[in-house]
Amino acid sequence: MDRRTFLKTGVALAAVGAVAKPYIARAQASGPIKIGMMAPLTGVVAAGGREMVDGFNMYWDEHGGEMAGRKVEIIVEDDGANPDMALQKARRLVEQAGVSMLFGNLLANTGLAVANYVKGNGMPYFIPIIAADDLTQRNRIKNVVRVAGYTGSQFPRPLADWCLKQGYKKAATISQDYTFGQEQCGGFCQTFTEGGGQIVSQFWHPLNTSDFSPYLGQLANLGVDVIFAMETGADATRFMQQYSNFGLKGQIPLVGAMNMTDQSVIRTMGSEAEGIIVAAHFAEGSPDPVTQKFVAAHVKKFNKLPSLYGFSMYSGAMWVDEAAKTIKGNVEDRDTLLSAVSKTELTGSPLGQTVKLDAFGNPIYDVHIRKVVKNADGKLWNAPIATYPQVSQFWKYNPETYMKQPPYSRDFQGIKKS
């Protein structure tokens, strides 16, 4: 077997064997805690992957590289934004490197591949970013926990309610055509129509769309009061720029999923992004002292405002660290660790709020309606203009009743017929 080289931080990784050893819970452990952290460091979302690693390392740097009094060894693997590669790397981390937990991944397809793998071996897998609804709903896996994360449909619901309160009655949606987009649009559409609104039309486009003019031409002529857009990465930049160039900015209000105005997108943009409204648990422009302390520290360390990716990994590390303290660092006992994480209520995080997990392993948040504005330094950031307290992934529905409906897809958007 060829010798492998791991990208890592912390203490040097000792040589590992090729044969996986059976898991045995230990009453107490010592020595470094090995954490396997996966992120897309190559491929189309590599920029986000690098910010994930930065945010994760930032937390451990601030805490002396220790978890509950034990040194932390972070072994970083590139999942290549590819589910097959993610599965290969997860196996390497668990079966060869002997990690005590897995963290990370960005795209839903990579996360689902890893989740399916750990379902069979019980390895704790913490996902601060992957938002696939069913990982903490219909296909719940006990050892997959969304620390500091969220479901795709969770935040568009309060945004839809906010839109109704502004008097918007007719809406259209446009989205990247994959599960994450379909789930975000579904959360918005179901809440908007159940509140008396109407979805006039929905548009789906492939990832990496360069020309939005065919969609914008149709959107301009629908007579809607508001447009909900679910765009990420380069698509988000192009959509907002072309929306403005097409003359729709200032004519039809534009709201969207939190990813559309994330710092990873807007930090290089101009006036075309100003005024856009999205919903999220984190707002880097929040006046909360705890949030601003984190923002200032991030700017000092990386010379840029924090993105969703860095913030989420930082907060996820904090969550598990706080849980580990309650069990005196005995993270090798998987059941004990998972129980401690599920009971932990995170305080002092960059959110400036106390957060707890629901019974399905997904956080309940105070959700901000955010507006893109310029800060005192002339940089664009997201500032809260309204807050919805204690928003669950199930919104106001009974979980058992809710999960009887189909998952969101192009064919099911939860739209209530008038």
Secondary structure in CASP SS format (residue, H / E / C, confidence):
PFRMAT SS
TARGET T0000
AUTHOR 0000-0000-0000
METHOD secondary structure of the structure
MODEL  1
M C 1.00
D C 1.00
R C 1.00
R C 1.00
T C 1.00
F C 1.00
L E 1.00
K E 1.00
T E 1.00
G C 1.00
V C 1.00
A C 1.00
L C 1.00
A C 1.00
A C 1.00
V C 1.00
G C 1.00
A C 1.00
V C 1.00
A C 1.00
K C 1.00
P C 1.00
Y C 1.00
I C 1.00
A C 1.00
R C 1.00
A C 1.00
Q C 1.00
A C 1.00
S C 1.00
G C 1.00
P C 1.00
I E 1.00
K E 1.00
I E 1.00
G E 1.00
M E 1.00
M E 1.00
A E 1.00
P C 1.00
L C 1.00
T C 1.00
G C 1.00
V C 1.00
V C 1.00
A H 1.00
A H 1.00
G H 1.00
G H 1.00
R H 1.00
E H 1.00
M H 1.00
V H 1.00
D H 1.00
G H 1.00
F H 1.00
N H 1.00
M H 1.00
Y H 1.00
W H 1.00
D H 1.00
E H 1.00
H C 1.00
G C 1.00
G C 1.00
E E 1.00
M E 1.00
A C 1.00
G C 1.00
R E 1.00
K E 1.00
V E 1.00
E E 1.00
I E 1.00
I E 1.00
V E 1.00
E E 1.00
D E 1.00
D C 1.00
G C 1.00
A C 1.00
N C 1.00
P H 1.00
D H 1.00
M H 1.00
A H 1.00
L H 1.00
Q H 1.00
K H 1.00
A H 1.00
R H 1.00
R H 1.00
L H 1.00
V H 1.00
E H 1.00
Q H 1.00
A C 1.00
G C 1.00
V C 1.00
S C 1.00
M E 1.00
L E 1.00
F E 1.00
G E 1.00
N C 1.00
L C 1.00
L C 1.00
A H 1.00
N H 1.00
T H 1.00
G H 1.00
L H 1.00
A H 1.00
V H 1.00
A H 1.00
N H 1.00
Y H 1.00
V H 1.00
K C 1.00
G C 1.00
N C 1.00
G C 1.00
M C 1.00
P C 1.00
Y E 1.00
F E 1.00
I C 1.00
P C 1.00
I C 1.00
I C 1.00
A C 1.00
A C 1.00
D H 1.00
D H 1.00
L H 1.00
T H 1.00
Q C 1.00
R C 1.00
N C 1.00
R C 1.00
I C 1.00
K C 1.00
N C 1.00
V E 1.00
V E 1.00
R C 1.00
V C 1.00
A C 1.00
G C 1.00
Y C 1.00
T C 1.00
G C 1.00
S C 1.00
Q C 1.00
F C 1.00
P H 1.00
R H 1.00
P H 1.00
L H 1.00
A H 1.00
D H 1.00
W H 1.00
C H 1.00
L H 1.00
K H 1.00
Q C 1.00
G C 1.00
Y C 1.00
K C 1.00
K E 1.00
A E 1.00
A E 1.00
T E 1.00
I E 1.00
S E 1.00
Q E 1.00
D C 1.00
Y C 1.00
T H 1.00
F H 1.00
G H 1.00
Q H 1.00
E H 1.00
Q H 1.00
C H 1.00
G H 1.00
G H 1.00
F H 1.00
C H 1.00
Q H 1.00
T H 1.00
F H 1.00
T H 1.00
E H 1.00
G C 1.00
G C 1.00
G C 1.00
Q E 1.00
I E 1.00
V E 1.00
S E 1.00
Q E 1.00
F E 1.00
W E 1.00
H E 1.00
P C 1.00
L C 1.00
N C 1.00
T C 1.00
S C 1.00
D C 1.00
F C 1.00
S H 1.00
P H 1.00
Y H 1.00
L H 1.00
G H 1.00
Q H 1.00
L H 1.00
A H 1.00
N C 1.00
L C 1.00
G C 1.00
V C 1.00
D C 1.00
V E 1.00
I E 1.00
F E 1.00
A E 1.00
M E 1.00
E C 1.00
T C 1.00
G H 1.00
A H 1.00
D H 1.00
A H 1.00
T H 1.00
R H 1.00
F H 1.00
M H 1.00
Q H 1.00
Q H 1.00
Y H 1.00
S H 1.00
N H 1.00
F C 1.00
G C 1.00
L C 1.00
K C 1.00
G C 1.00
Q C 1.00
I C 1.00
P C 1.00
L E 1.00
V E 1.00
G E 1.00
A C 1.00
M H 1.00
N H 1.00
M H 1.00
T H 1.00
D C 1.00
Q H 1.00
S H 1.00
V H 1.00
I H 1.00
R C 1.00
T C 1.00
M C 1.00
G C 1.00
S H 1.00
E H 1.00
A H 1.00
E C 1.00
G C 1.00
I C 1.00
I E 1.00
V E 1.00
A E 1.00
A E 1.00
H C 1.00
F C 1.00
A C 1.00
E C 1.00
G C 1.00
S C 1.00
P C 1.00
D C 1.00
P H 1.00
V H 1.00
T H 1.00
Q H 1.00
K H 1.00
F H 1.00
V H 1.00
A H 1.00
A H 1.00
H H 1.00
V H 1.00
K H 1.00
K H 1.00
F H 1.00
N C 1.00
K C 1.00
L C 1.00
P C 1.00
S C 1.00
L H 1.00
Y H 1.00
G H 1.00
F H 1.00
S H 1.00
M H 1.00
Y H 1.00
S H 1.00
G H 1.00
A H 1.00
M H 1.00
W H 1.00
V H 1.00
D H 1.00
E H 1.00
A H 1.00
A H 1.00
K H 1.00
T H 1.00
I C 1.00
K C 1.00
G C 1.00
N C 1.00
V C 1.00
E C 1.00
D C 1.00
R H 1.00
D H 1.00
T H 1.00
L H 1.00
L H 1.00
S H 1.00
A H 1.00
V H 1.00
S H 1.00
K H 1.00
T C 1.00
E C 1.00
L E 1.00
T C 1.00
G C 1.00
S C 1.00
P C 1.00
L C 1.00
G C 1.00
Q C 1.00
T C 1.00
V E 1.00
K E 1.00
L E 1.00
D C 1.00
A C 1.00
F C 1.00
G C 1.00
N C 1.00
P E 1.00
I E 1.00
Y E 1.00
D E 1.00
V E 1.00
H E 1.00
I E 1.00
R E 1.00
K E 1.00
V E 1.00
V E 1.00
K E 1.00
N C 1.00
A C 1.00
D C 1.00
G C 1.00
K C 1.00
L E 1.00
W E 1.00
N E 1.00
A E 1.00
P E 1.00
I E 1.00
A E 1.00
T E 1.00
Y E 1.00
P E 1.00
Q E 1.00
V E 1.00
S C 1.00
Q C 1.00
F C 1.00
W C 1.00
K C 1.00
Y C 1.00
N C 1.00
P H 1.00
E H 1.00
T H 1.00
Y H 1.00
M C 1.00
K C 1.00
Q C 1.00
P C 1.00
P C 1.00
Y C 1.00
S C 1.00
R C 1.00
D C 1.00
F C 1.00
Q C 1.00
G C 1.00
I C 1.00
K C 1.00
K C 1.00
S C 1.00
END
